[in-house]
Amino acid sequence: MPKKLIKQDVTEDPRYHDTWRLLKKYRDVVWSLELSVQQMKNQFQIEYGSNIEDFLESVYLAGADLGGTELEDHARCIERSNKMLTLVNNSIELLRTHHKYGEDYYWLLYYSFLSPQQLKNVEEIIEQLRPHIRDISFRTYYRKRKAAVEALSSVLWGYTAQDSLKILQQFFPNNSLGGGRK
């Protein structure tokens, strides 16, 4: 007698929360990164009288080591933030170009989380989406936005969606796949 699978709400999945949190912070991280880079360039110009690119090229040509300096620490911080943004942007582009609803999901994510200026409310988001998604209502917006975040979660954190776990459980019913459920 097969055991009934318990349907878990995707919003309870920690990967979903990580993606949601990441998307909510996206604009702040982009802004902070731009400010950090600009501040570093300005500080460099003031302290060394040249731009950072010319300075670093001369340091590397001279074989100097900047290890352990405040400059290196700040540059590493900027580099980590930039790598994180690159990962998110590449994941969104992969979703956009390869998922069967990728174009719709891209525009949903863009106007909800990624656009440089945050829109005031859902009405404004839906208005911006109308040229990209026909007949979009409030219900459709929330349903598709949730699906877009789920799809992006799969790209970012690996494809371990609940549907895949259910299929695996059919093949391996006595195994503890899917968070300990049998």
C-alpha positions as CSV (number, residue, x, y, z in Angstrom):
1,M,0.0,0.0,0.0
2,P,1.7,3.2,-1.1
3,K,2.0,6.0,1.4
4,K,0.4,9.3,0.5
5,L,3.0,12.0,-0.1
6,I,2.6,15.1,1.9
7,K,2.5,18.2,-0.2
8,Q,4.9,20.8,1.3
9,D,4.3,24.5,0.5
10,V,7.4,25.7,-1.5
11,T,7.5,28.8,0.7
12,E,8.6,26.6,3.6
13,D,11.7,25.5,1.6
14,P,14.7,27.4,2.9
15,R,16.1,27.8,-0.6
16,Y,12.9,29.7,-1.5
17,H,13.5,32.0,1.4
18,D,17.1,32.5,0.4
19,T,16.1,33.4,-3.1
20,W,13.3,35.7,-1.9
21,R,15.8,37.4,0.5
22,L,18.4,37.7,-2.2
23,L,15.9,39.3,-4.6
24,K,14.6,41.7,-1.9
25,K,18.2,42.9,-1.3
26,Y,19.3,43.0,-4.9
27,R,18.8,46.7,-5.5
28,D,20.5,47.6,-2.2
29,V,23.5,45.4,-3.1
30,V,23.9,46.9,-6.5
31,W,23.7,50.4,-5.1
32,S,26.2,49.6,-2.3
33,L,28.6,48.0,-4.7
34,E,28.4,51.0,-7.0
35,L,29.0,53.3,-4.1
36,S,31.9,51.2,-2.8
37,V,33.7,51.2,-6.1
38,Q,33.2,54.9,-6.6
39,Q,34.4,55.7,-3.0
40,M,37.4,53.5,-3.5
41,K,38.3,55.3,-6.8
42,N,37.8,58.7,-5.2
43,Q,39.9,57.7,-2.1
44,F,42.6,56.4,-4.4
45,Q,42.7,59.6,-6.5
46,I,43.1,61.7,-3.3
47,E,45.7,59.5,-1.7
48,Y,47.8,58.5,-4.7
49,G,47.1,61.1,-7.3
50,S,46.2,58.6,-10.0
51,N,43.4,56.3,-10.9
52,I,43.2,52.9,-9.4
53,E,43.7,51.1,-12.7
54,D,47.0,52.9,-13.5
55,F,48.2,52.4,-9.9
56,L,47.5,48.6,-9.9
57,E,49.1,48.2,-13.3
58,S,52.3,49.9,-12.0
59,V,52.2,47.8,-8.8
60,Y,51.9,44.5,-10.7
61,L,54.6,45.5,-13.2
62,A,56.9,46.4,-10.2
63,G,56.1,43.0,-8.6
64,A,54.8,44.7,-5.4
65,D,52.5,42.8,-3.0
66,L,49.5,44.5,-1.6
67,G,48.6,41.5,0.6
68,G,47.2,42.3,4.0
69,T,46.6,46.0,3.3
70,E,43.3,47.8,3.8
71,L,43.2,48.3,0.1
72,E,43.4,44.6,-0.6
73,D,40.6,43.9,2.0
74,H,38.3,46.5,0.5
75,A,39.0,45.2,-3.1
76,R,38.2,41.6,-1.9
77,C,34.9,42.7,-0.4
78,I,34.0,44.5,-3.7
79,E,35.1,41.4,-5.6
80,R,32.9,39.1,-3.5
81,S,29.9,41.3,-4.0
82,N,30.5,41.5,-7.7
83,K,30.8,37.7,-8.0
84,M,27.5,37.3,-6.1
85,L,25.8,39.8,-8.5
86,T,27.3,38.1,-11.5
87,L,26.0,34.8,-10.3
88,V,22.5,36.2,-9.8
89,N,22.5,38.0,-13.2
90,N,23.8,34.9,-15.0
91,S,21.2,32.8,-13.3
92,I,18.4,35.2,-14.3
93,E,19.7,35.3,-17.9
94,L,19.8,31.4,-18.0
95,L,16.3,31.3,-16.7
96,R,15.2,33.9,-19.3
97,T,16.8,32.1,-22.3
98,H,16.2,28.5,-21.4
99,H,13.0,28.1,-19.3
100,K,9.8,27.6,-21.2
101,Y,8.3,30.7,-19.4
102,G,11.6,32.4,-19.2
103,E,10.7,35.7,-20.8
104,D,7.6,36.1,-18.6
105,Y,9.6,35.2,-15.5
106,Y,12.4,37.6,-16.4
107,W,10.0,40.6,-16.7
108,L,8.2,39.6,-13.5
109,L,11.5,39.4,-11.6
110,Y,12.8,42.6,-13.3
111,Y,9.9,44.8,-12.3
112,S,9.4,43.2,-8.9
113,F,13.0,43.1,-7.8
114,L,15.7,44.0,-10.3
115,S,14.9,47.3,-12.0
116,P,17.1,50.2,-10.8
117,Q,14.1,52.1,-9.4
118,Q,11.6,50.2,-7.2
119,L,8.1,50.7,-8.4
120,K,5.6,52.0,-5.8
121,N,3.1,49.2,-5.7
122,V,1.8,46.1,-7.5
123,E,-0.5,48.2,-9.7
124,E,2.6,49.9,-11.2
125,I,4.4,46.6,-11.6
126,I,1.4,45.1,-13.5
127,E,1.2,48.2,-15.7
128,Q,4.8,47.8,-16.6
129,L,4.3,44.1,-17.3
130,R,1.3,44.6,-19.7
131,P,3.5,44.9,-22.8
132,H,5.3,41.7,-21.9
133,I,2.5,39.5,-20.4
134,R,-1.0,39.7,-21.8
135,D,-4.0,39.7,-19.6
136,I,-2.1,39.9,-16.4
137,S,-4.3,40.3,-13.3
138,F,-3.3,40.6,-9.6
139,R,-3.9,36.9,-9.1
140,T,-1.8,36.0,-12.2
141,Y,0.9,38.4,-11.1
142,Y,1.3,36.8,-7.6
143,R,1.0,33.2,-9.0
144,K,3.6,33.8,-11.7
145,R,5.9,35.8,-9.5
146,K,5.9,32.8,-7.0
147,A,6.7,30.4,-9.9
148,A,9.4,32.7,-11.2
149,V,11.1,32.8,-7.8
150,E,10.8,29.0,-7.6
151,A,12.4,28.6,-11.0
152,L,15.2,31.0,-10.1
153,S,15.7,29.0,-6.9
154,S,16.2,25.9,-9.0
155,V,18.9,27.6,-11.1
156,L,20.7,29.2,-8.1
157,W,20.6,26.4,-5.6
158,G,20.3,23.4,-7.9
159,Y,17.4,21.5,-9.3
160,T,15.9,19.8,-6.4
161,A,12.3,20.8,-6.8
162,Q,9.5,19.1,-4.8
163,D,8.2,17.5,-8.1
164,S,11.6,15.8,-8.6
165,L,11.7,14.5,-5.1
166,K,8.2,13.0,-5.5
167,I,9.3,11.2,-8.6
168,L,12.5,9.9,-6.9
169,Q,10.3,8.7,-3.9
170,Q,8.3,6.6,-6.3
171,F,11.4,4.8,-7.4
172,F,13.0,4.7,-3.9
173,P,10.0,4.6,-1.5
174,N,12.0,3.4,1.5
175,N,14.8,5.9,1.1
176,S,14.7,9.2,3.1
177,L,14.6,11.5,0.1
178,G,12.8,14.8,0.5
179,G,13.7,16.0,3.9
180,G,13.2,12.8,5.9
181,R,9.8,11.9,4.6
182,K,9.3,8.3,3.4
